[in-house]
Amino acid sequence: MNPAARPVITVVGGGFSGTALALQLRKQPALAGAEIHLVEPRAMPGPGLAYTARRPEYLLNVRPGALSLYPDAPQHFANWLRYQPESEGGVPEFAARTTYGRYLYEELTKVLTGRATGPGTLRWHQTTAVVAPLRSDGRRALLLADGTTLLSDYVVLALGNFPPPPPAGPDHRYLHHPGYHADPWAAGNLRRIGPDEDVLLIGSGLTAVDVLLALRQDGHRAPVTVVARHGRWPQAHGPATATYPNFYPELAAETTVTGVLAVFKRHLRMAAAQGINWRPVLDSLRPDLGRIWAAWPLREQRRFLRHLAGLWAVTRHRSPPGNAAAIEALTEAGLVQLHVGTVREIVPDGNMLRVRVRPHDAPGNWHVAQHVVCCAGPLLDYGRIADPLVMSLRDAGHLSADSLRLGLQTDAHGALRGADGVVSTTLFTLGPSRRPAYFESTAVPELRLQAAELAAELARRVCAKD
């Protein structure tokens, strides 16, 4: 490789996706001389938002054997965990998220090279990216908030999840009320809630489960109201030993939600006859979920989102059995009350918040609480995301949201499609932003594979330039 043409690759975002990609880039022989930059503003690169909170009660919702950073070494995390202090009394079936964050940080720091630049380096920039205009020489001039400019051959957006949008409007005064918690993951946020203060949670997914357990850990005694559109808690994981054979070949030609459901229900009945519940049947299709989603035309994808996405979320993304049992116990004790409906208004009333909840096909009613915690899902619509780099690229027409507002339009390699439909040769993405292609694009097994494939693709492109 010509030293003057050494490639520069910048990864924007240092959570799981960015970490996995940086490590995979360093494993590519063709990129041994590349200069790689990782832009991550948090105090530690690696854990990202998902694994930063230092609360031992926040557990991973997947067993260790499925959480390796490396697709070619599936037991890497499980083996690492075996020698950690958390495993002195036995390896936990579901480790703490903060433990996993430490694993990511340790793996990443093995290859970080401090402030050095040049061939074979991986440098972390503790700041944010602002703009990335395309230069006449075909490179991107990525400007960072600290004033640094990184002239990059390739820029990869690994931005992870964005906070949920305001759950109610148009009056947004509540967003500035001290009792409204827009980000349950913010450090110390939940500890501002007194033990006898009334709390209302918006959403009943895995985030809501974590918030409830954190509140109880902090000594909260008052009943908690939970409002959720579908009124379901995440299902609990079953035994790790149960399995069911993959039956994707029977689904390969199915292009409707109804057709896929018919085959799935048939296998549910077959499994039940063998004493196997629904979990292994669903899990057997895990490697093929992206292909099933991609086979549906747009109208079928819309149908799935409208009718089944809520049920899918609580069955596919499950809770550790201990967490599910804790929620059940709190419910039976009257300390958690789950209401079906959507939040229509939130109105400040002194030190309280009044929340209007509308059940399906009903006029609705008001709840009053001192604290409202938003546990809704992340904002996926890149037409609304206010991140400076996203906005600048969107305004320039260099990225575009998909029609379902699930993420970004890309080609098969994760290269961004602009507003004109043209595929970029310099901008790529991975992680939750690729939900339009896969729908399931948030869990470790899918993301680590995306990272490995994208690293190989960038290496191939570098070789093609030589």
Secondary structure, DSSP 8 states (H G I E B T S, - for coil): --GGG--EEEEE--SHHHHHHHHHHHT-GGGTT-EEEEE--SSSTTTTTTTT---TT-B-SS-GGG--S-TT-TTHHHHHHHTSGGGTTS--SS-BHHHHHHHHHHHHHTT--TT--STTEEEEE-S-EEE--B-TTS-EEEEETTS-EEEESEEEE----B----SS-S--GGGGSTTEES-TTSTTSGGGS-TT--EEEE--SHHHHHHHHHHHHTT--S-EEEEESS-----B---TT------GGGTTT--SHHHHHHHHHHHHHHHHHTT--HHHHHHTTGGGHHHHHHHS-HHHHHHHHHHTHHHHHHHHS-B-HHHHHHHHHHHHTTSEEEEESEEEEEEEETTEEEEEEE-TTS--EEEEESEEEE----B--TTT---HHHHHHHHTTS--B-TTSSSB-B-TTSEEE-TTS-EEEEEEE-SGGGHHHHS--SSHHHHHHHHHHHHHHHHHHHHHH-
